[in-house]
Amino acid sequence: MDSIDSYIQKQALAAALINMVVNPLLAFFINRNVDTVALSGIVVDTIITSIVMTWLVAVFSAADINRQLRAGRFKDENLPQPGPILSRLPRRGVLLGTVLFICTVLVMVTLTISMFFLFDITELSVNRVALFKGIYTGPVAYVVATLAIIRQCES
């Protein structure tokens, strides 16, 4: 039987890998008829991706760990505790996903705009937009899945 730590790592890694494949493919197919995507389009895409991806990862991660906990899978383990900040967030997956996507949007839009201005980038080719999405969606999905799971473990 897997430990809770192993479960968290596997679920977060699965969320990361799925998003690192799906999001770049979507970006490529959505933008396949243009040569480049302007910064404004990339920012809008980052906002939409952050909302949808974060919400879905949080909802599905919370639902799965709740099923596992109800089934008694980790009853003999010391479950990770959410800590003072995470424990103040909603426990329900839908509400937690909403809070996490607001945070994700704020962080990712700030980082995206800052990075593009720092390197004086005003547009990207479609392939680079897809690469950009592959680079950032994996780590974001990993963190969101981990946080959603840990939030459910509060005793």
C-alpha positions in Angstrom: 0.0 0.0 0.0 1.3 3.5 -0.9 2.0 6.0 1.9 0.2 9.3 1.9 3.4 11.0 0.7 3.7 8.6 -2.2 0.1 9.1 -3.0 0.5 12.9 -3.1 3.6 12.7 -5.3 1.9 10.4 -7.8 -1.3 12.4 -8.0 0.6 15.7 -8.3 3.0 14.3 -10.9 0.0 12.9 -12.9 -1.7 16.3 -12.9 1.6 17.9 -14.0 2.3 15.5 -16.8 -1.3 15.6 -18.1 -1.2 19.4 -18.2 2.2 19.6 -19.7 0.9 17.6 -22.7 -2.7 18.8 -23.0 -2.2 22.6 -22.6 0.6 22.9 -25.2 -1.4 20.8 -27.7 -4.5 23.0 -27.1 -2.4 26.2 -27.5 -0.9 24.8 -30.8 -4.3 23.8 -32.3 -6.1 27.0 -31.2 -3.3 29.2 -32.7 -2.3 27.0 -35.7 -3.6 29.5 -38.2 -1.5 32.5 -37.0 2.3 33.1 -37.3 2.7 34.8 -33.9 0.7 35.5 -30.7 1.0 39.0 -29.2 1.7 39.5 -25.5 -1.9 40.5 -24.9 -3.1 37.2 -26.4 -0.6 35.3 -24.3 -1.8 37.1 -21.1 -5.4 36.3 -21.9 -4.5 32.7 -22.6 -2.5 32.5 -19.3 -5.6 33.8 -17.4 -8.0 31.3 -19.0 -5.5 28.4 -18.6 -4.9 29.3 -15.0 -8.6 29.5 -14.2 -9.6 26.3 -15.9 -6.6 24.1 -15.2 -6.3 25.2 -11.5 -10.0 24.7 -10.8 -10.1 21.3 -12.5 -7.0 20.0 -10.8 -8.1 21.2 -7.4 -11.6 19.8 -7.8 -10.5 16.4 -9.0 -7.6 16.1 -6.6 -9.8 17.0 -3.6 -12.5 14.6 -4.7 -10.0 11.7 -5.1 -8.3 12.1 -1.8 -11.7 12.5 -0.1 -12.7 9.1 -1.6 -9.5 7.6 -0.4 -9.9 9.0 3.1 -13.5 7.8 3.4 -12.4 4.4 2.3 -9.9 4.4 5.2 -6.9 4.0 2.9 -4.6 6.2 5.1 -6.2 5.7 8.5 -3.0 4.5 10.2 -0.8 7.3 8.9 0.0 10.7 10.2 -1.6 12.9 7.5 0.0 16.1 6.5 -1.5 19.1 8.1 -2.3 22.1 6.0 -0.7 24.7 8.2 -2.0 28.2 9.2 -2.6 29.6 5.8 -3.9 26.6 3.9 -6.2 25.6 6.8 -8.0 28.9 6.4 -8.9 28.1 2.8 -12.2 26.4 1.9 -12.2 22.6 2.1 -14.7 21.9 -0.6 -13.0 21.3 -3.9 -15.1 23.7 -5.9 -14.5 26.6 -3.5 -10.8 25.7 -2.9 -10.3 25.6 -6.7 -11.8 29.0 -7.0 -9.5 30.5 -4.3 -6.5 28.7 -5.9 -7.3 29.9 -9.4 -7.5 33.5 -8.2 -4.0 33.1 -6.6 -2.7 31.3 -9.7 -4.0 34.0 -12.1 -2.4 36.8 -10.0 1.0 35.0 -9.8 1.1 33.8 -13.4 0.0 37.0 -15.0 2.4 39.0 -12.9 5.3 36.6 -13.8 4.3 36.4 -17.5 4.1 40.1 -18.0 7.3 40.8 -15.9 9.3 38.1 -17.8 8.1 39.4 -21.2 8.9 43.0 -20.3 12.3 42.0 -18.8 13.3 40.2 -22.0 11.5 42.8 -24.3 9.3 40.1 -25.8 6.1 41.4 -27.5 5.0 38.2 -29.2 5.9 34.5 -29.6 5.6 32.1 -32.4 2.8 29.4 -32.0 5.5 26.8 -31.2 7.0 29.0 -28.5 3.5 29.7 -27.0 3.0 25.9 -26.8 6.5 25.5 -25.2 5.7 28.3 -22.8 2.5 26.5 -21.7 4.3 23.2 -21.4 6.9 24.8 -19.1 4.6 26.6 -16.7 1.5 24.4 -16.6 3.3 21.3 -15.2 4.7 23.0 -12.1 1.4 24.9 -11.4 -0.7 21.7 -11.7 1.8 19.9 -9.4 1.6 22.6 -6.7 -2.2 22.9 -7.0 -2.8 19.2 -6.7 -0.5 19.0 -3.7 -2.2 21.9 -2.0 -5.7 20.5 -2.7 -4.8 17.1 -1.3 -3.1 18.5 1.8 -6.0 20.8 2.5 -8.4 17.7 2.6 -6.1 16.0 5.2 -6.9 18.3 8.1 -8.1 16.3 11.0 
